[in-house]
Amino acid sequence: MSSQYKFESHLEEIKPQSKVKLTDLLNRINQEKKIERNRNLAVSVAAVSAVTVFGIILTL
């Protein structure tokens, strides 16, 4: 059900054009890389924090 929703939402974004602009594609890729980098950083910080808290609890 959710995949159908995602597919339909992407259909609305697609505009009928005869040419594909390379700069638009590159900008989209760069934005996705930034988002992925931020997600990876957040997961890393959460993991380090969890290990730190667990270590502190073990030392008590």
Distance bins in CASP14 RR format, pairs under 12 A and 6 or more apart:
PFRMAT RR
TARGET T0000
AUTHOR 0000-0000-0000
RMODE 2
METHOD distances of the structure
MODEL  1
1 7 0 0 0 0 0 1 0 0 0 0 0
1 8 0 0 0 0 0 1 0 0 0 0 0
2 8 0 0 0 0 0 1 0 0 0 0 0
2 9 0 0 0 0 0 1 0 0 0 0 0
3 9 0 0 0 0 0 1 0 0 0 0 0
3 10 0 0 0 0 0 1 0 0 0 0 0
4 10 0 0 0 0 0 1 0 0 0 0 0
4 11 0 0 0 0 0 1 0 0 0 0 0
5 11 0 0 0 0 0 1 0 0 0 0 0
5 12 0 0 0 0 0 1 0 0 0 0 0
6 12 0 0 0 0 0 1 0 0 0 0 0
6 13 0 0 0 0 0 1 0 0 0 0 0
7 13 0 0 0 0 0 1 0 0 0 0 0
7 14 0 0 0 0 0 1 0 0 0 0 0
8 14 0 0 0 0 0 1 0 0 0 0 0
13 24 0 0 0 0 0 1 0 0 0 0 0
13 28 0 0 0 0 0 1 0 0 0 0 0
14 20 0 0 0 0 0 1 0 0 0 0 0
15 21 0 0 0 0 0 1 0 0 0 0 0
15 24 0 0 0 0 0 1 0 0 0 0 0
17 24 0 0 0 0 1 0 0 0 0 0 0
19 25 0 0 0 0 0 1 0 0 0 0 0
20 26 0 0 0 0 0 1 0 0 0 0 0
20 28 0 0 0 0 0 1 0 0 0 0 0
21 27 0 0 0 0 1 0 0 0 0 0 0
21 28 0 0 0 0 0 1 0 0 0 0 0
22 28 0 0 0 0 0 1 0 0 0 0 0
22 29 0 0 0 0 0 1 0 0 0 0 0
23 29 0 0 0 0 0 1 0 0 0 0 0
23 30 0 0 0 0 0 1 0 0 0 0 0
24 30 0 0 0 0 0 1 0 0 0 0 0
24 31 0 0 0 0 0 1 0 0 0 0 0
25 31 0 0 0 0 0 1 0 0 0 0 0
25 32 0 0 0 0 0 1 0 0 0 0 0
26 32 0 0 0 0 0 1 0 0 0 0 0
26 33 0 0 0 0 0 1 0 0 0 0 0
27 33 0 0 0 0 0 1 0 0 0 0 0
27 34 0 0 0 0 0 1 0 0 0 0 0
28 34 0 0 0 0 0 1 0 0 0 0 0
28 35 0 0 0 0 0 1 0 0 0 0 0
29 35 0 0 0 0 0 1 0 0 0 0 0
29 36 0 0 0 0 0 1 0 0 0 0 0
30 36 0 0 0 0 0 1 0 0 0 0 0
30 37 0 0 0 0 0 1 0 0 0 0 0
31 37 0 0 0 0 0 1 0 0 0 0 0
31 38 0 0 0 0 0 1 0 0 0 0 0
32 38 0 0 0 0 0 1 0 0 0 0 0
32 39 0 0 0 0 0 1 0 0 0 0 0
33 39 0 0 0 0 0 1 0 0 0 0 0
33 40 0 0 0 0 0 1 0 0 0 0 0
34 40 0 0 0 0 0 1 0 0 0 0 0
34 41 0 0 0 0 0 1 0 0 0 0 0
35 41 0 0 0 0 0 1 0 0 0 0 0
35 42 0 0 0 0 0 1 0 0 0 0 0
36 42 0 0 0 0 0 1 0 0 0 0 0
36 43 0 0 0 0 0 1 0 0 0 0 0
37 43 0 0 0 0 0 1 0 0 0 0 0
37 44 0 0 0 0 0 1 0 0 0 0 0
38 44 0 0 0 0 0 1 0 0 0 0 0
38 45 0 0 0 0 0 1 0 0 0 0 0
39 45 0 0 0 0 0 1 0 0 0 0 0
39 46 0 0 0 0 0 1 0 0 0 0 0
40 46 0 0 0 0 0 1 0 0 0 0 0
40 47 0 0 0 0 0 1 0 0 0 0 0
41 47 0 0 0 0 0 1 0 0 0 0 0
41 48 0 0 0 0 0 1 0 0 0 0 0
42 48 0 0 0 0 0 1 0 0 0 0 0
42 49 0 0 0 0 0 1 0 0 0 0 0
43 49 0 0 0 0 0 1 0 0 0 0 0
43 50 0 0 0 0 0 1 0 0 0 0 0
44 50 0 0 0 0 0 1 0 0 0 0 0
44 51 0 0 0 0 0 1 0 0 0 0 0
45 51 0 0 0 0 0 1 0 0 0 0 0
45 52 0 0 0 0 0 1 0 0 0 0 0
46 52 0 0 0 0 0 1 0 0 0 0 0
46 53 0 0 0 0 0 1 0 0 0 0 0
47 53 0 0 0 0 0 1 0 0 0 0 0
47 54 0 0 0 0 0 1 0 0 0 0 0
48 54 0 0 0 0 0 1 0 0 0 0 0
48 55 0 0 0 0 0 1 0 0 0 0 0
49 55 0 0 0 0 0 1 0 0 0 0 0
49 56 0 0 0 0 0 1 0 0 0 0 0
50 56 0 0 0 0 0 1 0 0 0 0 0
50 57 0 0 0 0 0 1 0 0 0 0 0
51 57 0 0 0 0 0 1 0 0 0 0 0
51 58 0 0 0 0 0 1 0 0 0 0 0
52 58 0 0 0 0 0 1 0 0 0 0 0
52 59 0 0 0 0 0 1 0 0 0 0 0
53 59 0 0 0 0 0 1 0 0 0 0 0
53 60 0 0 0 0 0 1 0 0 0 0 0
54 60 0 0 0 0 0 1 0 0 0 0 0
END
